Amino acid sequence: MPPSRTRRALRRVRRLIAVVVSVCALAGAARLVLPATAVVTGEPPGVRRQLAFLRAELDRGAGEAAQRLFPEGYFFLHALYGLSWVELGMRGTQAERPQALRAARWALARLESPAGRAPFSADLRPSYGVFYRGWTNWLRGGVLSLQPDGRRDPGELRRFAGDSAELAAAFDASASPYLEAYPGQAWPVDSTVAMASLRLHDTLLPARFAGTAADWVGEVRRRLDPRTGLIPHRADPRTGEPLEVARGTSQSIIHRFLPEIDPVFAAGQYLRFRDRYVRSPLGLGPAVREYPDGIDGPADVDSGPLPLGVSLSATAVTLGAAQVHGDAPLAEALANYGELAGVPLDTPWTKRYAFGLLPIGDAFLAWSKTARPWVAKAPSPPAASVSPWWRVPLLALLLITGIAPWAPALARRLRVRSRSRSRGRSRPDTSPPTRSAYADTGDHHEREEAF
């Protein structure tokens, strides 16, 4: 290829790259400022398309693939899919609820299948452990919530009442407020979900478990993590004493459910969590640390990698906790930041984050974006902790990114114009001299410079 054609081809490639970079920067800026959440009665943008993507992935075996990544992968992927549909059904009209009800029942059936129960022990009390029974009971209560009062499925009602009674009996008989999820292991977050399901029972059926919930909160208050004043990440299953400092991955879920149990206790715990774990690394937007300030620890399958101490999974789930607590500024900031950092891929039919490489992440995000209280009344909003100007550094970076590919061409154009102006000023005047041109001087050298 002749050199001139090569140069033209390279210019076209550079121009194309510049256009792509600028368009991406513009799209990023739009994602930072356009609404990414909804109030409790609206439908969050894109969630229905996320669920369409998740259902297709589940039908292709995403649950089994998630199970190979961590112990509750299959369970969580189906549970969060079903719970997100319950949330959409609660937000929608009565005419829209049948679709949500079918999807939630489909997910519940998968949890009750041998594959859903496989990681858990039937020998625990309650059987299969508090993690399995708590989340399943919460989803079953959500399924019942989508059905009109007086026309709820009798079999589902009996199962919900029976499972709730079994959970309450296990709590009442335990010396610890934290029941086992696996033999010899207890995580307080699992018991928090189970206790919230008992409070949900008391809104759907005649109240039975208010005393159990009050006793549980009292026992929890006496066993807070001494380093943070929060519910610990892991506890001794016999005594309930803290074994591990409070961590972002469990706290983000705890604060999604604790307001359903005791709104006053939950409000204080949430503010303490927000003060110690929500940060803006490099000043570029809110994120959630896995460990509190001053403490570093290892990453695991729950937290994922911890760049600058931040857990991406805890950050996504805290979005839902913020919504449940009425903390709209933080929820909106986390949602918009996720729209930028999560690299979402939109089509008219589906939406996925991180190119859909990890569907469990999409499931947590869909569940978080649809969060709202099921049992408690919407709380009074806490004081905002996020500056309204938090987007400015990111928008500035996007502006620089969008302009940078064009900078060499702009610089060349400016140099060409500058040289043209310089030549214009220095070009000699070739017109015939006139007497007036030398009227004020007799110096021959100066006359020559005029030419």
C-alpha positions in Angstrom: 0.0 0.0 0.0 1.4 3.5 -0.9 2.5 5.5 2.1 -0.2 8.1 1.5 -2.9 5.5 1.7 -1.4 4.0 4.8 -1.4 7.4 6.5 -5.1 7.9 5.5 -6.0 4.5 6.8 -4.2 5.2 10.1 -6.0 8.5 10.4 -9.4 6.8 9.9 -8.5 4.2 12.6 -7.4 6.9 15.0 -10.6 8.8 14.3 -12.8 5.8 14.9 -11.0 5.0 18.2 -11.5 8.6 19.2 -15.2 8.5 18.4 -15.7 5.2 20.4 -13.8 6.6 23.4 -15.8 9.8 23.4 -19.1 8.0 23.0 -18.2 5.7 25.9 -17.2 8.7 28.1 -20.5 10.4 27.2 -22.5 7.2 28.0 -20.6 6.9 31.4 -21.5 10.5 32.2 -25.2 9.7 31.4 -25.1 6.7 33.7 -23.8 8.8 36.5 -26.6 11.3 36.4 -29.7 9.5 35.0 -32.0 7.9 37.7 -30.9 4.3 38.5 -33.3 3.6 41.4 -37.0 4.1 42.1 -39.1 5.1 45.1 -40.9 2.2 46.8 -43.9 2.3 44.5 -42.0 2.6 41.2 -40.2 0.0 39.1 -36.4 0.4 39.1 -35.0 1.0 35.6 -33.7 -2.1 33.9 -34.5 -4.7 36.6 -37.1 -6.5 34.6 -34.6 -7.0 31.8 -32.0 -8.1 34.3 -34.5 -10.8 35.5 -35.0 -11.9 31.8 -31.2 -12.4 31.5 -31.1 -14.3 34.8 -33.9 -16.6 33.9 -32.2 -17.5 30.6 -29.0 -18.1 32.5 -30.7 -20.3 35.1 -32.3 -22.4 32.4 -28.8 -22.9 31.0 -27.4 -24.1 34.3 -26.2 -20.9 35.9 -27.3 -22.2 39.3 -25.1 -25.3 39.1 -22.2 -23.1 37.8 -22.6 -20.8 40.8 -22.6 -23.8 43.2 -19.2 -24.6 42.0 -18.0 -21.1 43.0 -19.3 -21.1 46.6 -21.4 -23.3 48.9 -24.7 -21.4 48.5 -24.4 -20.5 44.9 -27.3 -22.5 43.5 -29.5 -21.5 46.4 -28.7 -17.8 46.4 -29.1 -17.4 42.6 -32.6 -18.9 42.7 -33.6 -17.2 45.9 -32.7 -13.7 44.8 -34.3 -14.2 41.5 -37.6 -15.2 43.2 -37.3 -12.4 45.8 -36.7 -9.8 43.1 -39.9 -10.9 41.4 -41.8 -10.6 44.6 -40.5 -7.1 45.0 -41.6 -6.2 41.5 -45.0 -7.8 42.1 -45.5 -5.7 45.3 -44.7 -2.6 43.3 -46.9 -3.4 40.4 -50.6 -3.5 39.8 -52.8 -6.5 40.7 -52.9 -7.3 37.0 -49.1 -7.6 37.0 -48.9 -9.9 40.0 -49.6 -13.2 38.4 -46.4 -13.1 36.4 -44.4 -12.2 39.5 -46.2 -15.0 41.5 -45.4 -17.6 38.9 -41.7 -16.6 38.8 -41.4 -16.6 42.6 -43.1 -20.0 42.9 -40.8 -21.4 40.3 -37.8 -20.2 42.3 -39.2 -21.5 45.5 -39.7 -25.0 44.0 -36.0 -25.0 43.0 -35.0 -24.2 46.6 -37.1 -27.1 47.8 -35.6 -29.5 45.3 -32.8 -31.9 46.2 -30.3 -29.6 44.5 -31.5 -26.7 46.6 -31.1 -28.7 49.9 -27.9 -30.5 48.9 -25.3 -28.4 50.8 -27.3 -28.4 54.1 -27.6 -31.0 56.9 -31.0 -32.4 57.7 -29.7 -33.2 61.2 -29.6 -29.6 62.3 -32.4 -27.8 64.3 -34.3 -26.6 62.4 -33.7 -29.2 59.7 -31.2 -28.1 57.0 -30.1 -25.2 59.2 -31.2 -21.6 59.8 -29.7 -20.3 56.5 -31.8 -22.6 54.4 -34.9 -22.4 56.5 -34.8 -18.6 57.0 -34.3 -17.6 53.4 -36.9 -20.2 52.2 -39.4 -19.0 54.7 -38.9 -15.4 53.7 -39.5 -16.2 50.1 -42.5 -18.3 50.9 -43.9 -15.4 52.8 -43.3 -13.2 49.8 -45.2 -15.6 47.6 -48.2 -15.4 50.0 -47.9 -11.6 50.0 -48.6 -11.5 46.3 -51.9 -13.3 46.8 -55.0 -11.5 47.8 -55.9 -11.8 51.5 -58.6 -14.5 51.8 -57.6 -16.2 48.6 -54.2 -17.4 49.5 -53.2 -21.0 48.7 -54.1 -23.1 51.7 -51.2 -25.5 51.3 -48.7 -22.6 51.1 -50.3 -21.0 54.2 -50.0 -24.3 56.2 -46.3 -24.7 55.1 -45.5 -21.1 56.0 -47.2 -21.4 59.4 -45.5 -24.8 60.2 -42.0 -23.7 59.1 -42.4 -20.4 61.1 -43.4 -22.4 64.2 -40.4 -24.7 63.8 -38.0 -21.8 63.5 -39.5 -20.0 66.5 -39.2 -23.2 68.6 -35.5 -23.5 67.6 -34.8 -19.9 68.7 -36.8 -20.3 72.0 -34.8 -23.5 72.8 -31.4 -22.1 72.0 -29.0 -20.5 74.5 -27.6 -18.5 71.6 -29.6 -16.0 69.4 -27.6 -17.4 66.4 -28.6 -20.9 65.2 -26.4 -23.1 63.2 -26.3 -22.9 59.4 -23.9 -25.7 59.1 -22.8 -28.2 61.8 -20.9 -26.3 64.5 -21.0 -23.0 62.6 -23.2 -19.9 63.0 -23.4 -16.6 61.1 -25.7 -14.0 62.8 -26.8 -12.7 59.4 -28.6 -16.0 58.8 -30.6 -15.8 62.0 -31.5 -12.2 61.2 -33.1 -13.3 58.0 -35.0 -16.1 59.8 -36.2 -13.8 62.5 -37.5 -11.3 59.9 -39.5 -14.1 58.3 -41.2 -14.6 61.7 -42.2 -10.9 61.7 -43.5 -11.4 58.2 -45.6 -14.3 59.5 -47.2 -12.0 62.0 -48.3 -9.6 59.3 -49.8 -12.3 57.1 -51.3 -14.6 59.8 -52.4 -14.1 63.4 -49.5 -12.9 65.4 -47.6 -15.5 67.4 -43.9 -14.6 67.5 -43.6 -11.1 68.9 -42.2 -12.4 72.2 -39.6 -14.6 70.3 -38.5 -11.5 68.3 -38.2 -9.3 71.4 -36.2 -11.9 73.3 -33.9 -12.3 70.3 -33.2 -8.6 70.0 -32.3 -8.5 73.7 -29.9 -11.4 73.4 -28.3 -9.8 70.3 -27.8 -6.5 72.1 -25.8 -8.3 74.7 -23.5 -9.9 72.2 -22.4 -7.2 69.9 -18.9 -7.1 68.4 -16.9 -5.1 70.9 -14.7 -3.5 68.2 -17.5 -1.9 66.2 -20.7 -2.2 68.4 -22.3 -4.1 65.5 -23.7 -7.6 65.1 -20.6 -9.8 64.5 -19.9 -11.7 61.3 -19.5 -15.1 63.0 -20.5 -16.3 66.4 -20.1 -19.3 68.7 -23.2 -21.4 68.0 -23.4 -22.5 71.6 -23.1 -19.2 73.4 -23.6 -16.6 70.7 -20.4 -14.8 71.6 -18.6 -13.0 68.8 -15.9 -14.9 67.0 -15.2 -12.4 64.1 -15.4 -8.7 63.7 -18.4 -7.3 61.9 -17.8 -7.4 58.1 -19.4 -5.6 55.2 -20.7 -8.7 53.3 -22.9 -9.8 56.3 -23.7 -6.3 57.6 -25.1 -5.2 54.2 -27.7 -8.1 54.4 -28.3 -7.6 58.1 -29.3 -4.0 57.5 -31.7 -5.1 54.8 -33.7 -7.3 57.3 -33.1 -5.8 60.8 -35.7 -2.9 60.3 -38.4 -5.6 59.9 -37.5 -6.9 63.4 -36.8 -3.8 65.5 -36.8 -0.5 63.6 -35.3 1.5 66.5 -32.4 -0.9 67.1 -31.9 -1.2 63.3 -31.7 2.6 62.8 -28.8 2.9 65.3 -27.0 -0.1 63.9 -27.3 1.2 60.4 -25.8 4.6 61.2 -22.9 2.9 63.0 -22.3 0.7 60.0 -22.5 3.5 57.6 -20.0 5.6 59.6 -17.4 2.8 59.8 -17.8 1.0 56.5 -19.0 3.4 53.8 -16.1 5.2 52.2 -15.0 6.9 48.9 -11.7 5.4 47.9 -9.6 7.8 45.9 -12.5 10.3 46.3 -14.3 8.7 43.3 -17.6 7.6 44.7 -19.1 5.6 47.6 -18.2 2.0 48.3 -18.3 -0.4 51.2 -15.3 -1.8 53.0 -15.3 -5.4 54.0 -13.5 -4.6 57.3 -13.9 -1.4 59.4 -11.3 1.4 59.1 -8.1 0.4 60.9 -8.7 -3.3 60.3 -7.6 -5.3 57.3 -8.4 -8.9 56.7 -8.4 -11.6 54.0 -10.8 -11.9 51.1 -13.0 -14.9 50.7 -15.7 -16.3 48.4 -18.3 -14.0 50.0 -16.4 -10.8 49.8 -14.6 -11.4 46.5 -11.4 -9.4 45.9 -10.8 -6.4 48.1 -9.2 -3.6 46.1 -8.4 -0.8 48.5 -10.3 -2.8 51.2 -13.6 -2.5 49.2 -16.0 -5.5 48.7 -18.0 -5.2 45.5 -20.6 -7.6 46.7 -21.1 -5.7 50.0 -21.3 -2.4 48.0 -24.1 -3.8 45.8 -26.1 -5.2 48.7 -25.8 -2.0 50.7 -27.7 -0.3 48.0 -30.8 -2.3 49.1 -30.1 -1.7 52.8 -29.9 2.0 52.2 -33.3 1.9 50.4 -34.9 0.0 53.2 -33.6 2.6 55.7 -34.9 5.5 53.6 -31.3 6.6 52.9 -32.1 7.8 49.4 -28.9 9.8 48.8 -26.6 6.8 49.5 -28.9 4.4 47.6 -28.9 6.7 44.5 -25.1 7.3 44.7 -24.4 3.5 45.0 -26.8 2.8 42.1 -25.3 5.4 39.8 -21.8 4.4 40.7 -22.7 0.8 39.9 -24.1 1.9 36.5 -20.7 3.3 35.7 -18.3 0.8 37.3 -20.4 -2.3 36.6 -20.0 -2.0 32.8 -23.7 -2.8 32.1 -24.6 -4.2 28.7 -28.1 -3.2 27.6 -30.3 -4.7 24.9 -34.0 -4.1 24.3 -34.6 -7.5 26.0 -31.9 -8.0 28.7 -29.5 -6.2 30.9 -26.4 -7.6 32.5 -23.4 -6.3 34.4 -19.8 -7.1 33.9 -20.8 -8.5 30.5 -22.9 -11.2 32.3 -19.8 -13.1 33.4 -21.1 -13.6 37.0 -24.9 -13.9 37.1 -24.9 -14.1 40.9 -23.7 -10.4 40.9 -26.7 -9.5 38.7 -29.0 -11.3 41.1 -27.8 -9.4 44.1 -28.0 -6.1 42.2 -31.6 -6.7 41.0 -32.6 -7.7 44.5 -31.0 -4.6 46.0 -32.5 -2.2 43.5 -36.0 -3.5 44.3 -35.6 -3.3 48.1 -38.4 -2.0 50.2 -39.7 -2.8 53.7 -42.2 -5.7 53.8 -43.2 -5.6 57.4 -42.1 -2.3 59.0 -43.3 1.2 57.9 -40.9 3.2 55.8 -38.6 4.9 58.3 -37.7 8.6 58.6 -34.7 9.3 56.4 -31.4 9.5 58.2 -29.1 12.5 57.7 -27.4 12.3 54.4 -23.8 11.1 54.4 -23.1 11.6 50.7 -22.2 15.0 49.3 -24.4 16.1 46.3 -21.1 16.9 44.6 -19.8 13.3 44.7 -20.1 12.9 41.0 -17.9 15.9 40.1 -14.5 14.1 40.1 -15.9 11.2 38.0 -17.5 13.6 35.6 -14.2 15.5 35.3 -12.4 12.3 34.6 -14.9 11.3 31.9 -14.6 14.7 30.3 -10.8 14.4 30.1 -11.2 10.9 28.8 -13.6 12.0 26.1 -11.4 14.9 25.0 -8.0 13.2 25.2 -8.2 11.2 21.9 -8.9 14.5 20.0 -6.1 16.4 21.7 -3.3 15.6 19.1 -5.4 16.6 16.2 -6.5 19.8 18.0 -2.9 20.6 18.8 -1.8 20.1 15.2 -4.6 22.3 14.0 -3.7 25.0 16.4 0.0 24.8 15.3 -1.0 25.1 11.7 -3.1 28.2 12.4 -0.4 29.7 14.4 2.2 29.2 11.7 -0.3 30.7 9.1 -0.8 33.8 11.2 3.0 34.1 11.7 3.6 34.0 8.0 0.9 36.5 7.3 2.5 39.0 9.8 6.1 38.5 8.4 5.4 38.5 4.6 7.0 41.6 3.0 4.9 44.3 1.3 5.7 44.2 -2.4 3.6 47.2 -3.4 5.5 50.3 -4.8 6.7 52.6 -2.2 5.1 56.0 -1.7 6.5 59.2 -0.4 4.3 59.1 2.6 5.9 55.8 3.6 9.2 57.6 4.3 7.8 61.0 5.3 9.0 60.8 8.9 12.5 59.3 8.4 15.5 59.7 6.3 17.2 56.6 7.5 18.0 54.3 4.6 18.2 51.2 6.8 14.7 51.7 8.2 13.3 52.2 4.6 14.7 48.9 3.7 13.0 47.1 6.6 9.7 48.4 5.4 10.0 46.1 2.4 
